[in-house]
Amino acid sequence: MAAAEEAFRAALERCPGHSGAETGLGYVSLRDGNTTVADEAFRIALAANPENTDALIGLGLIAWRMDDLREVALRFGEVRELDPDNATAAEYLARVPEGYGPAPERPSLVLPDTVVYPSRVEFPDSAVYAGWIAEMAEMGANTIRVYTIHPPDFYRAVEA
């Protein structure tokens, strides 16, 4: 692995950003367990060549190691679009449970200029309050707890 890394770094010195050399460096780093360096190398490779299926597979393998099934489905799905017969993509996509993958297309959210929330509050009259208080008394309640200021009819019913 050390010799491979040295060769890929030498290639990158001669041709910075070369997609193939970045991909190779990504796989060396992935083999060494350094997913951060591997991820960066694969992304640089894809920036140079967005159709680099080897770099996409590398990102899919990193996602698999990180147990990010949505990313696995996304990356290997991209590989299948570019190379429908790719065996590695087919193998990993078969491992992903149904329901993972890119979110479905959704229409854009359209917000109205104004929000109208029609509502109406009606307070009962003192006779209704008096009836409720009498029913509470029949249940054995001797206390009424309120959480807001009520209209005068409430207080008249309590006083009565």
C-alpha beads as a LAMMPS data file, in Angstrom:
LAMMPS data file: protein, C-alpha beads

160 atoms
159 bonds

1 atom types
1 bond types

-500.0 500.0 xlo xhi
-500.0 500.0 ylo yhi
-500.0 500.0 zlo zhi

Masses

1 110.0

Atoms # bond

1 1 1 0.000 0.000 0.000
2 1 1 2.870 2.358 0.751
3 1 1 4.303 1.905 -2.745
4 1 1 0.885 2.494 -4.312
5 1 1 0.367 5.647 -2.272
6 1 1 3.815 6.900 -3.267
7 1 1 3.067 6.253 -6.950
8 1 1 -0.310 8.021 -6.830
9 1 1 1.195 11.018 -5.004
10 1 1 3.979 11.204 -7.609
11 1 1 1.354 11.148 -10.371
12 1 1 -0.534 13.961 -8.636
13 1 1 2.648 16.033 -8.400
14 1 1 3.074 15.723 -12.160
15 1 1 -0.616 16.236 -12.909
16 1 1 -2.481 17.852 -9.973
17 1 1 -6.157 16.939 -9.739
18 1 1 -5.859 13.983 -12.133
19 1 1 -9.062 12.011 -11.647
20 1 1 -7.457 8.580 -11.905
21 1 1 -4.614 9.385 -9.515
22 1 1 -7.021 10.939 -6.988
23 1 1 -9.240 7.848 -7.234
24 1 1 -6.242 5.563 -6.670
25 1 1 -5.156 7.624 -3.664
26 1 1 -8.722 7.403 -2.377
27 1 1 -8.652 3.592 -2.520
28 1 1 -5.245 3.449 -0.797
29 1 1 -6.602 5.660 1.987
30 1 1 -9.791 3.597 2.202
31 1 1 -7.728 0.404 2.482
32 1 1 -5.726 2.021 5.305
33 1 1 -8.999 2.909 7.080
34 1 1 -8.634 6.660 6.593
35 1 1 -12.118 7.451 5.309
36 1 1 -11.653 11.221 5.677
37 1 1 -8.712 11.335 3.242
38 1 1 -10.421 8.806 0.975
39 1 1 -13.631 10.861 0.869
40 1 1 -11.683 14.003 -0.036
41 1 1 -9.745 12.208 -2.789
42 1 1 -12.898 10.703 -4.319
43 1 1 -14.641 14.088 -4.294
44 1 1 -11.662 15.764 -5.990
45 1 1 -11.709 12.987 -8.586
46 1 1 -15.424 13.549 -9.205
47 1 1 -14.929 17.301 -9.521
48 1 1 -12.434 16.587 -12.318
49 1 1 -14.602 13.886 -13.901
50 1 1 -18.230 13.594 -12.704
51 1 1 -18.616 10.282 -14.574
52 1 1 -15.796 8.564 -12.694
53 1 1 -17.647 5.431 -11.572
54 1 1 -14.661 4.207 -9.560
55 1 1 -14.767 7.369 -7.417
56 1 1 -18.540 7.019 -7.011
57 1 1 -18.058 3.418 -5.903
58 1 1 -15.451 4.640 -3.416
59 1 1 -17.939 7.107 -1.924
60 1 1 -20.506 4.308 -1.795
61 1 1 -18.059 2.076 0.085
62 1 1 -17.365 4.843 2.587
63 1 1 -21.106 5.289 3.095
64 1 1 -21.454 1.523 3.620
65 1 1 -18.744 1.623 6.300
66 1 1 -20.512 4.536 7.961
67 1 1 -23.843 2.670 7.820
68 1 1 -25.406 5.532 5.832
69 1 1 -27.800 3.494 3.697
70 1 1 -29.345 6.511 1.988
71 1 1 -25.922 7.600 0.762
72 1 1 -25.106 4.012 -0.263
73 1 1 -28.272 3.886 -2.371
74 1 1 -27.569 7.327 -3.834
75 1 1 -23.946 6.640 -4.814
76 1 1 -24.478 3.151 -6.207
77 1 1 -27.622 4.387 -7.963
78 1 1 -25.453 7.007 -9.695
79 1 1 -23.025 4.254 -10.709
80 1 1 -25.906 2.219 -12.192
81 1 1 -27.062 5.239 -14.213
82 1 1 -23.582 5.586 -15.717
83 1 1 -22.857 1.842 -15.976
84 1 1 -26.055 -0.253 -15.803
85 1 1 -24.082 -3.525 -15.797
86 1 1 -21.752 -2.584 -12.932
87 1 1 -21.603 -5.678 -10.698
88 1 1 -20.362 -3.841 -7.599
89 1 1 -23.244 -1.369 -7.746
90 1 1 -25.739 -4.196 -8.249
91 1 1 -24.283 -6.107 -5.282
92 1 1 -24.461 -3.172 -2.862
93 1 1 -27.866 -1.992 -4.059
94 1 1 -29.188 -5.509 -3.416
95 1 1 -27.997 -5.195 0.206
96 1 1 -29.876 -1.939 0.830
97 1 1 -33.395 -2.439 2.235
98 1 1 -36.283 -1.132 0.185
99 1 1 -37.233 2.459 0.912
100 1 1 -33.713 3.857 1.107
101 1 1 -32.414 6.030 -1.628
102 1 1 -33.026 9.477 -3.022
103 1 1 -36.160 11.210 -1.820
104 1 1 -38.995 11.391 -4.337
105 1 1 -39.416 14.515 -6.403
106 1 1 -41.672 16.987 -4.643
107 1 1 -43.223 20.179 -5.935
108 1 1 -41.759 23.422 -4.689
109 1 1 -43.262 24.852 -1.541
110 1 1 -45.421 27.873 -2.304
111 1 1 -46.197 30.146 0.617
112 1 1 -49.127 32.555 0.468
113 1 1 -48.527 36.297 0.756
114 1 1 -50.699 36.434 3.863
115 1 1 -52.001 33.902 6.304
116 1 1 -55.635 34.078 7.306
117 1 1 -56.754 32.106 10.316
118 1 1 -60.461 32.727 10.818
119 1 1 -61.536 32.121 14.387
120 1 1 -64.139 33.269 16.854
121 1 1 -64.232 33.059 20.620
122 1 1 -67.519 33.074 22.468
123 1 1 -67.715 33.132 26.235
124 1 1 -70.765 31.709 27.971
125 1 1 -73.088 33.890 30.005
126 1 1 -73.313 33.771 33.818
127 1 1 -76.099 31.132 33.713
128 1 1 -73.830 28.671 31.856
129 1 1 -70.952 29.370 34.239
130 1 1 -73.335 28.892 37.203
131 1 1 -74.432 25.527 35.778
132 1 1 -70.835 24.368 35.392
133 1 1 -69.965 25.481 38.921
134 1 1 -72.995 23.621 40.309
135 1 1 -71.943 20.445 38.459
136 1 1 -68.421 20.769 39.883
137 1 1 -69.890 21.132 43.363
138 1 1 -71.971 17.972 42.827
139 1 1 -68.730 16.112 41.998
140 1 1 -67.277 17.287 45.312
141 1 1 -64.943 19.956 43.923
142 1 1 -64.406 22.863 46.273
143 1 1 -61.839 24.741 44.195
144 1 1 -61.809 26.197 40.685
145 1 1 -58.460 26.909 39.074
146 1 1 -58.365 29.239 36.075
147 1 1 -55.418 30.060 33.851
148 1 1 -56.515 33.341 32.389
149 1 1 -58.701 36.323 33.158
150 1 1 -62.331 35.533 32.412
151 1 1 -65.177 37.838 31.465
152 1 1 -67.255 39.389 34.268
153 1 1 -70.033 36.766 33.919
154 1 1 -67.654 34.123 35.247
155 1 1 -66.937 36.084 38.409
156 1 1 -70.625 36.843 38.931
157 1 1 -71.363 33.110 38.769
158 1 1 -68.580 32.299 41.224
159 1 1 -69.806 34.985 43.604
160 1 1 -73.399 33.717 43.488

Bonds

1 1 1 2
2 1 2 3
3 1 3 4
4 1 4 5
5 1 5 6
6 1 6 7
7 1 7 8
8 1 8 9
9 1 9 10
10 1 10 11
11 1 11 12
12 1 12 13
13 1 13 14
14 1 14 15
15 1 15 16
16 1 16 17
17 1 17 18
18 1 18 19
19 1 19 20
20 1 20 21
21 1 21 22
22 1 22 23
23 1 23 24
24 1 24 25
25 1 25 26
26 1 26 27
27 1 27 28
28 1 28 29
29 1 29 30
30 1 30 31
31 1 31 32
32 1 32 33
33 1 33 34
34 1 34 35
35 1 35 36
36 1 36 37
37 1 37 38
38 1 38 39
39 1 39 40
40 1 40 41
41 1 41 42
42 1 42 43
43 1 43 44
44 1 44 45
45 1 45 46
46 1 46 47
47 1 47 48
48 1 48 49
49 1 49 50
50 1 50 51
51 1 51 52
52 1 52 53
53 1 53 54
54 1 54 55
55 1 55 56
56 1 56 57
57 1 57 58
58 1 58 59
59 1 59 60
60 1 60 61
61 1 61 62
62 1 62 63
63 1 63 64
64 1 64 65
65 1 65 66
66 1 66 67
67 1 67 68
68 1 68 69
69 1 69 70
70 1 70 71
71 1 71 72
72 1 72 73
73 1 73 74
74 1 74 75
75 1 75 76
76 1 76 77
77 1 77 78
78 1 78 79
79 1 79 80
80 1 80 81
81 1 81 82
82 1 82 83
83 1 83 84
84 1 84 85
85 1 85 86
86 1 86 87
87 1 87 88
88 1 88 89
89 1 89 90
90 1 90 91
91 1 91 92
92 1 92 93
93 1 93 94
94 1 94 95
95 1 95 96
96 1 96 97
97 1 97 98
98 1 98 99
99 1 99 100
100 1 100 101
101 1 101 102
102 1 102 103
103 1 103 104
104 1 104 105
105 1 105 106
106 1 106 107
107 1 107 108
108 1 108 109
109 1 109 110
110 1 110 111
111 1 111 112
112 1 112 113
113 1 113 114
114 1 114 115
115 1 115 116
116 1 116 117
117 1 117 118
118 1 118 119
119 1 119 120
120 1 120 121
121 1 121 122
122 1 122 123
123 1 123 124
124 1 124 125
125 1 125 126
126 1 126 127
127 1 127 128
128 1 128 129
129 1 129 130
130 1 130 131
131 1 131 132
132 1 132 133
133 1 133 134
134 1 134 135
135 1 135 136
136 1 136 137
137 1 137 138
138 1 138 139
139 1 139 140
140 1 140 141
141 1 141 142
142 1 142 143
143 1 143 144
144 1 144 145
145 1 145 146
146 1 146 147
147 1 147 148
148 1 148 149
149 1 149 150
150 1 150 151
151 1 151 152
152 1 152 153
153 1 153 154
154 1 154 155
155 1 155 156
156 1 156 157
157 1 157 158
158 1 158 159
159 1 159 160
